[in-house]
Amino acid sequence: MSEALVIIGNGMAAARLVEELAKIALGRYAIAVVGEESRLAYNRVLLSSVLAGEIDEADIDLKPAQWWRDHGVTLRYGCKAAAIDLARRNVTLADGKQVPYSKLVLATGSHALRLPLPGAELPGVHGFRDTADIEALTRLGAGRKKVLVIGGGLLGLEAAHGLAKRGAQVTLAHVTDRLMERQLDHPGAALLKRIVEQKGVRVLLDACATRIVGRGAVEAVEFKDGSVAPADAVVFAVGIKPNIDLARQSGVATGRGIVVDDQLATNVEGVFALGECAEHRGVCYGLVEPAYEQARALAATLAGREAAYSGSVVATNLKVSGVNVFSAGDFLGSESAQKIVCSDPRMGVYKKLVVANDRLIGVVLVGDTREALWYLEIIRTRADIKSLRDDLMFGKAMEKQAA
């Protein structure tokens, strides 16, 4: 008889876990997936493409309904998990129904942060996290509204780009001195800023918002330096926070996220966590690839195999505001590290490789990311690049010639 496996969360991590289990342990578990959003699991990374009008919302479903049925998965979407009884091993849903489990996986994801600014609750203040947000932002673009996006990381840039493509008048305000400071160095960020501005987005740096102004609706945003930017709407894109309340209230150990070991197990026997809600070795990953790596490891563990997740080399390989951007590893590097740089502002290309002890330890690519995965593999495998050092900037083709 199949074990009852309940997965709380119907996002990308949960869907990948089910897919991995189907490959190696089909039939071992009777799987129930509980999701709060009222739709099938979808690719959240592609929301920016939906906003920009590049694809339709129907195109982002990860799996059709028939796939879930064919794999014996019971889907309970549009249904929030309200409580977990660890002693009795069951999950209580918001409608009062109970779902028993033998093993439980928490894939509760995260939610968008909102700055606690005066005026943040005014009509016209939005997030950028789910399909409901995209529908609201699309209407703003269609109405050619003045929109101020707060946050110059990946989410903020994507929101600004999509809104601009939809017809909105967009200003992007970022609190630090460069865009995407967690992924880019100053020269790479400066090139990105220039390209973004060429696409019609006004960028404000060192811009600390202090108040959203309006009588009954958003009218403007005030900044710490006293300046004011008029706006019909504001979009918060300042990061995410793991959804851990359900776990914490039930007695599962939490820190910034739900604390897990190398088997993605929590402090409670039979309870696991993965994805954006999980905290592994003190780190919460807000990217898709680590969640997929965790799903592979957890699927193997649930299948009774020896498996361990030892952490991820954080890499960003995305199209940001229509610009290809990649970064990985220690892209800043210490003073003793060698920095190999190629910059062509006219072509919109910037490349930086960081080398230490004959190892590639960090990469930044803006504009041309064709060799991104090759560089990432070199970083992950800690390959000796001594023989490649002089040609490393020119990519994999030069490696083959050198061989």
Summary of the structure (lengths in Angstrom):
residues: 403
radius of gyration: 22.7
end to end distance: 54.8
largest distance: 68.5
contacts: 1389
relative contact order: 0.12
helix: 30%
strand: 30%
